[in-house]
Amino acid sequence: MQKPKAVFNWSGGKDSALALQKVFQENKFEVIALLTTFNEADESSSAHSVPLTLMEKQAKAIGIELYPIFINKSPGDYEHKMLQAVEYFKRKGVKHFIFGDLYLDEIRTYRESKLNPHGIEVVEPIWSNSPEETIQTFLNSGLKAKIITTQADKLDESYIGQDLTPELINNLPIDVDVCGENGEYHTFVYAGNIFKNEVELEIEKAYKLSFDIKLDTGEMKTYEYWQAKLS
């Protein structure tokens, strides 16, 4: 019996890798592409600022084609290009988009509101797992990941480039979600049983980024992050 075709929405981080590993283990779908959005200006991934070249190496090591979407800052560009991608994959017989979300209802609701009307079902392999359960599953999975971004007021520059290990997780500050679900940290997965070979990466340096965000109250708040420069 032929498995239904699916597109995996790939960030390159630990949750994506864990969800993809589960998809492979359950063997219910034929994943025909890893879809990733990139900033058009510098060709870095929208989620974790990973260079396109490294994401391509990840995809090649996994053995699934990377389908990049390049987004600019013009209003509506993201939704327009995502819709183009949906129509492209529908012509290839795809009816499922897979994500690595955990439990944020508003994200799942948003995805379903955008994809369901076009005949695409949202699949969430690791949905509803607690952060503690998810990080333990990751640590037992054989996957390897390095921290490439941290929220500066939560985790300092010294965390950049560190591997996710039981010791690191156990020693995180008490106000940091163990999975980084509140944006405390992001990762790049470079090895494990979903890869045919280890993805080589070098962290040249860490640099600080600042963003001014307007809150629902109308107040402006500055968020600072440490970001790895990868090559």
Phi, psi and omega in degrees: 000130183285133179283146177294143179281146181217156172249134178259124179276104197255126177259339183092355183263184188297319182293319176300312183297320180295318179294318180294320177302318180294322177299316178298317182295319182283334172057039180264339185234153168261105180278115186261349180198150170256112183267126179224136176267142181233150172288125183299326186295316184235006178056042172249150184295142182296326185284312190230010179058040177269134179301145179308318183301322179288323177295325177294321178295320176302309183299318180296320179293328177284326180095022177232138183296136173276132176247096182277142172240124184260119187252135173254182187271004181289145182303132176082359184295320181300307183296323179298313183285329175294321178296321175300318179295318178302313181296322178299313183285331175299322178295339177267006176090014180278132177232006182223133171246127184255139181231163179250038180282157181255299188205007182279103187302323184294329178290314180296318179299318178298313181299315182294323181294331181271330187259322182304318180298343180257015176080020179250126178269136177274128179244131183232090187296329183247022181296143174077359173288142179288157177304319181296318179293319183294314182292326178293320177298319179297313183297334179267358190277342186089351177287148179236135183219147175248144175286128181240348177215140172224151171282118194301327181279355179252315182225127186278183185301334184295340180282339181296128179091352180283145175282148173286114179229163176304321182296315180297313181298317181294337183255012176295148175305150187297334182268010179257126175297134185297336177262000182068028186292344177261017178088011183295325177204157174228157187229166171234122181271130187235354181201163180139180188284356172274353182254141174282334178208160179289139178271117181281133176216151178234134175263107185289318180191172172243139179226157185262135176245146177234138178228132174264117184246132177273119181281168179300334180283351184095348179288144175266133179230137180264127176249135180241141182227147167267130183234133177279136169271113188257149172210000000 
